[in-house]
């Protein structure tokens, strides 16, 4: 086969173009720190990267969900703890008012304090976090407890449905307290009867022992709810720890799949530059002077 000058020139230019392309690839890797910059560079790495990035995005979203779950549970637990403290104070007052040694004025003072504690409980039941009522189930925009001018508490708007947050793939965790166990209508009815019995001016608390027994049951119910919330909070912390580990693993796998080995890229780029210079030098020698050069 006859080899012409144009064939030598064409092959030389083609090889130089490939050399430029290789240099460009290594320069892109060095600039971006990634093995590939478009799917066509390596379809397998691109597909795996999409899958790994989806996993990492899911973990990051669940961690954001955890932040909301912590907010709900910590505020709910604080409200339940406060309600427990209030009822213990009410119990102290009932025991004091039920010993038969109090004057009518003393009983009225105790009744007035219980009335204030009742209103305080109603205020706790209406606790809002980021504009949401946390003690009204999924009806977070509805006020669960109202008090009229006579001090009568209305809990008809209260719901006990679970407010769940997805904290892991396929895992829904209840993050609110059950208001029926903390701010039940029976509780406010008991407080109302205690208040009325102490403020009637008779100098004694009728049905004091019976009301005290009901109060103890309410306290036990609240303590049980607080214990159940503590168990859910412990589970939330375990899920948080596991998600943290998953985030580290997912980030490492994604890095192994996509991130370029900078030391290797620099070495390859240096080698390719040397090859390119050699190609230019050899090409200059291969392309011999033409007849035109002799006619000048």
DRENBA-366425 format. One record per residue (C-alpha): residue in one letter; x, y, z. Coordinates in steps of 0.1 Angstrom, whole numbers, plus 2048, in hexadecimal, padded with zeros to 3 digits. Example, Ala and Ser with C-alpha at 12.3 -4.5 7.8 and 13.67 -1.06 7.14 Angstrom:
% residues 2
a87B7D384E s8897F5847 
END
This chain:
% residues 296
x800800800 x80D8227F6 x811839814 x80D85D80A x81687D81C x7F2886822 x7ED864833 x80986B84B x7FB88D853 x7D8880858 x7E386486F x7F987C883 x7DC895887 x7C5878891 x7DD86C8AC x7E388F8B9 x7BD8948BC x7BA8748D1 x7D78808E6 x7C68A18EC x7A688E8F5 x7B887A90F x7C889991E x7A78AA91F x79888C932 x7B388C94C x7B08B2950 x78B8AF955 x790895970 x7AA8AB981 x7938C9980 x7738B898C x78289C9A2 x76B883991 x77286597C x75786E963 x74788E959 x72C880942 x71B85E941 x72C855920 x74E856932 x745836944 x72082B944 x726811960 x73482A978 x71884396F x6FD82A976 x70C81F997 x7118439A0 x6EC84A99B x6E382D9B2 x6FC8369CD x6F285B9CC x6CD8519D0 x6D683D9EF x6E985A9FD x6CD8739F6 x6B485CA08 x6CB85AA27 x6CF880A27 x6A9884A25 x6A386BA42 x6BC87FA57 x6A789EA50 x68888BA5A x69B881A7A x6A08A5A83 x67A8ABA81 x67488BA95 x68B897AB1 x6798B9AB2 x6578A8AB6 x66288EACF x6778A6AE5 x65B8C0AE6 x6418A5AED x655895B08 x65B8B7B18 x6358BEB18 x62D89CB27 x6488A1B42 x6398C3B4A x6168B4B4C x623899B64 x6328B4B7A x6128C8B7A x5FD8AAB84 x6158A1BA0 x6108C5BAD x5EB8C1BAA x5ED8A1BBE x6008B2BDA x5E58CDBDB x5C98B3BDC x5DA8A0BF8 x5DE8C1C0B x5BA8CBC04 x5AC8A9C0E x5BB8A7C31 x59D8B9C42 x5B18D3C53 x5AE8EFC3A x59890EC3D x580917C20 x599932C16 x5B5919C15 x5A1902BFF x59891FBE8 x5BD927BE4 x5C4903BDC x5A8903BC3 x5B4923BB3 x5D7913BAE x5C88F4B9F x5B490AB87 x5D591AB7C x5E68F8B78 x5C88ECB63 x5CC90AB4C x5F2903B4A x5EB8DFB3F x5D48ECB24 x5EF903B19 x6088E6B17 x5EE8D2B03 x5EE8EFAEA x6138EFAE5 x61E8F9AC2 x63F8F1AB1 x645902A8F x62090BA8E x6148E7A94 x6008DBAB3 x6158BDABE x5FA8AFAD5 x5DE8ABABC x5E888DAA7 x5E9894A82 x5D28B3A86 x5F08C9A8B x5DF8E9A81 x5C18E5A99 x5C38F1ABD x5BB8D2AD3 x5B08E3AF3 x59B902AFA x590912B1A x571928B1D x56B945B33 x55F92FB4F x57F91AB4F x56F8FCB3F x5878E8B29 x57B8DBB07 x5908BFAF8 x5778B5ADD x58F8C0AC1 x5AB8A9ACE x5B588BAB9 x5CC86EAC3 x5D8863AA1 x5FD85BA9D x613875A8C x62D85FA7A x64E869A69 x661852A52 x683850A63 x691834A4D x688821A2E x666811A36 x66881BA5B x64D833A68 x65283FA8C x637850AA1 x646871AAE x62987FAC2 x61A877AE3 x5F7868AE6 x5E4886AF3 x5C8870B00 x5E1862B1A x5ED884B24 x5D289EB20 x5B3888B21 x590897B26 x58E882B46 x5AD893B54 x59E8B6B4F x57D8AAB5D x58F89EB7C x5A18BFB80 x5808D2B7A x5708BEB96 x58D8C4BAD x58C8E9BA6 x5668EBBAB x5688D7BCB x5838EDBDA x57390EBD0 x54F907BDD x557915BFF x54B8F7C13 x56B8F3C25 x5718CFC19 x5798BCBF9 x55D8A4BF1 x567884BDF x58B88DBE6 x597869BE8 x58585FBC8 x59387CBB5 x5B5876BC3 x5B3852BB6 x5A985EB93 x5C6877B94 x5DE85BB9C x5D2847B7E x5D7865B68 x5FB869B75 x602844B6F x5F5848B4B x60B866B45 x629853B53 x622836B3C x61F84DB1E x64085DB27 x65183CB2A x644831B08 x651851AF9 x67384BB08 x674829AF8 x66C838AD6 x686853ADC x6A1838AE2 x697827AC2 x69A848AB0 x6BD84DABC x6C6829AB0 x6B8832A8E x6CC852A8E x6EC840A95 x6E5826A79 x6DD841A60 x6FE853A69 x710833A61 x6FD82EA40 x705852A36 x72A84CA3B x72982BA28 x714839A0B x72C857A08 x74A841A07 x73B82A9ED x7318489D7 x7548569DA x7658359D1 x74E8339B2 x7518569A5 x76F8699B4 x78F8699A0 x7B085E9AF x7C18809AC x7E58729AF x7DE859993 x7CD87497D x7EB88B981 x80386F978 x7EE86595A x7EB88994E x81188E951 x81786E93D x7FE879923 x80E89B91F x83088A91A x820873900 x8108918EF x8318A48ED x8428858DE x8268828C5 x82A8A68BA x8508A18B7 x84D8818A3 x83188F88D x8488AC884 x862894878 x84B87D866 x83B898850 x85789D837 x85C8BD823 x8478BE803 x8518C87E0 x8448EB7E6 x85E8EF801 x87A8E97E7 x86A9027CF x86C91F7E7 
END
